[in-house]
């Protein structure tokens, strides 16, 4: 009886182990439900320095190198959009705008920085990983070091302030522009 009970426990333990493996595999899957590498789900990989990571994909049926370049471009656009959003949030958090001059300057600043972000070359971006899912879609993980990310952000803020100062501004707006310099570290 003890032997049968022992065999039953071993069998249930083996079943539990195999179920655990299936759950672990199912936890990380591409949208087409095929198994994905851990970097896809974690949106990160190991690097020597703190970094920000972005996923990109391309389903265009083209040469693999073209498809991969498109996926990298897709991820880089996401990085650019996040930088733009981060700058906008920074301005909105800092402002707590109570004056019409502050509202006017903030709107102009956000417009200028968004345009600059679109035109800025993102230096320091590199591709870390790539994989193809079962449907043929390529997925890439690109990253940028925290230092490069902050450098780009500071350059866009500085250039936005400089461009804003070139515009005709009231005295109150000039005061608001001067206060934006506090965003520079």
C-alpha positions in Angstrom: 0.0 0.0 0.0 2.8 2.4 0.9 4.5 1.5 -2.3 1.4 2.4 -4.4 0.9 5.6 -2.4 4.6 6.5 -3.1 4.3 5.8 -6.8 1.1 7.9 -6.9 2.9 10.8 -5.3 5.8 10.5 -7.7 3.4 10.4 -10.7 1.5 13.4 -9.5 4.8 15.3 -8.9 6.0 14.5 -12.4 2.6 15.6 -13.8 2.9 18.9 -11.8 6.4 19.5 -13.1 5.3 19.0 -16.7 2.3 21.3 -16.2 4.6 23.9 -14.7 6.8 23.9 -17.8 3.8 24.3 -20.0 2.6 27.3 -18.0 6.0 28.8 -18.1 6.1 28.5 -21.9 2.6 29.9 -22.2 3.5 32.9 -20.1 5.7 34.3 -22.9 4.1 34.2 -26.3 4.0 36.3 -29.4 0.6 37.7 -30.5 0.3 34.7 -32.8 0.5 32.5 -29.7 3.8 31.0 -30.6 6.5 30.7 -27.9 8.5 33.8 -27.4 12.0 34.4 -25.8 12.0 35.9 -22.3 13.4 39.3 -23.6 10.1 39.7 -25.6 7.9 39.5 -22.5 10.3 41.3 -20.1 11.1 44.0 -22.7 14.7 43.9 -21.4 17.9 42.1 -21.7 21.1 42.2 -19.6 23.4 45.1 -20.4 26.5 46.7 -18.7 24.6 49.9 -17.9 21.1 51.0 -17.1 19.1 51.1 -20.3 15.6 51.7 -21.7 14.2 49.1 -24.1 11.6 49.1 -26.9 10.0 46.4 -28.9 9.5 46.7 -32.6 8.1 44.4 -35.3 7.6 44.1 -39.0 5.3 41.7 -40.8 6.2 43.0 -44.3 7.0 40.0 -46.5 10.4 41.2 -47.7 14.0 40.2 -47.4 14.9 39.4 -43.8 17.4 42.2 -43.6 14.7 44.7 -44.8 12.2 43.3 -42.5 14.6 43.6 -39.6 15.5 47.2 -40.5 11.8 48.1 -40.5 11.3 46.4 -37.1 14.2 48.4 -35.7 12.7 51.6 -37.2 9.4 50.8 -35.6 11.0 50.4 -32.1 13.0 53.6 -32.6 9.8 55.5 -33.4 8.4 54.2 -30.0 11.5 55.5 -28.3 11.1 58.9 -29.9 7.4 59.0 -28.9 8.3 58.2 -25.3 11.0 60.9 -25.2 8.5 63.4 -26.6 5.9 62.4 -24.1 8.4 62.5 -21.3 9.4 66.1 -22.2 5.7 67.1 -22.4 5.0 65.6 -19.0 8.0 67.3 -17.5 6.8 70.7 -18.7 3.2 70.0 -17.5 4.4 68.8 -14.1 6.7 71.8 -13.6 4.3 74.4 -14.7 1.1 74.1 -12.6 0.2 77.0 -14.9 -2.0 79.8 -13.5 -1.2 82.6 -16.0 -2.2 83.0 -19.6 1.5 83.7 -20.4 2.4 80.3 -18.8 -0.2 78.5 -20.8 0.9 80.2 -24.0 4.6 79.4 -23.5 4.0 75.8 -22.4 1.9 75.2 -25.6 4.6 76.7 -27.8 7.3 74.8 -26.0 5.5 71.5 -26.4 5.0 72.2 -30.1 8.6 73.1 -30.7 10.0 70.1 -28.7 7.6 67.7 -30.5 8.9 69.0 -33.9 12.5 68.8 -32.7 12.0 65.3 -31.4 10.7 64.2 -34.8 13.8 65.7 -36.5 16.4 64.6 -33.8 18.8 61.8 -34.7 18.7 59.3 -31.8 22.3 58.5 -31.0 23.2 55.5 -28.9 20.3 53.3 -30.0 21.3 49.7 -30.7 19.6 46.4 -31.5 20.0 43.8 -28.8 17.8 40.9 -29.8 15.6 39.6 -32.6 13.3 36.7 -33.2 10.8 35.5 -35.7 7.4 34.2 -34.7 5.6 31.3 -36.4 3.6 33.7 -38.6 6.8 35.1 -40.0 6.7 38.5 -38.2 10.1 39.7 -37.0 10.4 41.1 -33.5 13.4 43.1 -32.3 14.5 44.6 -29.0 16.3 47.9 -29.2 17.8 49.8 -26.3 19.4 53.1 -25.4 21.6 53.7 -22.4 20.1 55.9 -19.7 22.9 58.4 -20.2 22.2 58.7 -24.0 18.4 58.9 -23.3 18.9 61.8 -20.8 21.4 63.5 -23.2 18.9 63.5 -26.0 16.2 64.7 -23.7 18.4 67.6 -22.4 19.5 68.6 -26.0 15.8 68.8 -27.1 14.8 70.8 -24.1 17.8 73.2 -24.5 17.1 73.6 -28.3 13.3 74.1 -27.6 14.1 76.9 -25.1 16.5 78.5 -27.6 13.9 78.4 -30.4 11.2 79.7 -28.1 13.4 82.7 -27.2 13.7 83.6 -30.9 9.9 84.1 -31.1 8.2 87.4 -30.3 7.2 87.2 -26.7 5.6 89.5 -24.1 7.5 90.3 -21.0 5.4 87.8 -19.0 6.1 85.1 -21.6 9.8 85.8 -21.5 9.7 85.3 -17.7 8.0 82.0 -18.3 10.6 81.0 -20.8 13.4 81.8 -18.4 11.7 79.6 -15.8 11.7 76.7 -18.3 15.5 76.7 -18.0 15.0 74.9 -14.6 14.2 71.8 -16.7 17.9 71.7 -17.7 20.1 69.7 -15.3 
